[in-house]
Amino acid sequence: MATANNVGQGPKSSDRTATLQSGKGTTTIADAVVAKIAGLAAREVDGVHALKAAGTGGTIADFASKVAGGDERNSGVSVEVGEREAAIDLGMTVKYEVDIPKVAQAVRQNVISRVTSMTGLSVTEVNIRVIDLFFPEDEQAAADRVK
Amino acid sequence: MDSTDRLELARFLGDAAISVPGVVGLRGGRSGEVTEYGPGGRVSGVAVAAAAERLQVTVSIAARYSPDLDLARLAGRVRRAVQRVAAERVPDTVERVDVVVADLVT
């Protein structure tokens, strides 16, 4: 399978996987790239307000990533990528009035379709955690308070 | 091939990769894993290993996001562009060109 021909002095960092074989060398797609595609795909769906890591651990992870100069757009997305397959976990907040199962299903479909077409990986699972509701009035109220 | 030649070749190969539409830049990796060093300079995102007139090249790129992005196809174009330029510049056989898609830019 994919990495059999990996005899070159390619990068050996553990955060790259998804190695696709071709006759004259390998193609490797970094986990961060898969995560970014998944995050963009999720945000495209109407009803999704933001992606956010779940729980205290997630908050700490987001903070750590911010301090370390990580990409904020990957917050709330974690991926596990093998040679041919990817599993994706998403944490998100949704707008208050939406049908949550429908939004989640649309997110799942869009993530699978984008990741598959853009990376060639097959997506084995997309686990979605809806961690909060977003009320548009709240943001307005907050904006009014600080005028 | 000494380090000056290698650095010069890496510059040409890096330019070849960047010239492919959809590639926005080269990425040397967090700790400079894919970087060629030589007198008076370095090239990030390209590594050249040469032994017995055989070249193994690694290029690490940042791709531009678009709705019809196809990273395998983009990597193939990068590989061919790098192979072409290497064949023009040096007599060595290009054994393999490994392409790393390290970043995606929106």
Boltz contact constraints between the chains, C-beta under 6 A:
constraints:
  - contact:
      token1: [A, 8]
      token2: [B, 56]
      max_distance: 6.0
  - contact:
      token1: [A, 8]
      token2: [B, 96]
      max_distance: 6.0
  - contact:
      token1: [A, 8]
      token2: [B, 98]
      max_distance: 6.0
  - contact:
      token1: [A, 9]
      token2: [B, 49]
      max_distance: 6.0
  - contact:
      token1: [A, 10]
      token2: [B, 58]
      max_distance: 6.0
  - contact:
      token1: [A, 10]
      token2: [B, 98]
      max_distance: 6.0
  - contact:
      token1: [A, 11]
      token2: [B, 33]
      max_distance: 6.0
  - contact:
      token1: [A, 11]
      token2: [B, 34]
      max_distance: 6.0
  - contact:
      token1: [A, 11]
      token2: [B, 100]
      max_distance: 6.0
  - contact:
      token1: [A, 20]
      token2: [B, 72]
      max_distance: 6.0
  - contact:
      token1: [A, 24]
      token2: [B, 96]
      max_distance: 6.0
  - contact:
      token1: [A, 25]
      token2: [B, 79]
      max_distance: 6.0
  - contact:
      token1: [A, 25]
      token2: [B, 96]
      max_distance: 6.0
  - contact:
      token1: [A, 25]
      token2: [B, 97]
      max_distance: 6.0
  - contact:
      token1: [A, 25]
      token2: [B, 98]
      max_distance: 6.0
  - contact:
      token1: [A, 26]
      token2: [B, 98]
      max_distance: 6.0
  - contact:
      token1: [A, 27]
      token2: [B, 75]
      max_distance: 6.0
  - contact:
      token1: [A, 27]
      token2: [B, 99]
      max_distance: 6.0
  - contact:
      token1: [A, 28]
      token2: [B, 100]
      max_distance: 6.0
  - contact:
      token1: [A, 29]
      token2: [B, 71]
      max_distance: 6.0
  - contact:
      token1: [A, 29]
      token2: [B, 101]
      max_distance: 6.0
  - contact:
      token1: [A, 30]
      token2: [B, 102]
      max_distance: 6.0
  - contact:
      token1: [A, 33]
      token2: [B, 101]
      max_distance: 6.0
  - contact:
      token1: [A, 33]
      token2: [B, 104]
      max_distance: 6.0
  - contact:
      token1: [A, 36]
      token2: [B, 104]
      max_distance: 6.0
  - contact:
      token1: [A, 118]
      token2: [B, 69]
      max_distance: 6.0
  - contact:
      token1: [A, 118]
      token2: [B, 71]
      max_distance: 6.0
  - contact:
      token1: [A, 119]
      token2: [B, 71]
      max_distance: 6.0
  - contact:
      token1: [A, 120]
      token2: [B, 72]
      max_distance: 6.0
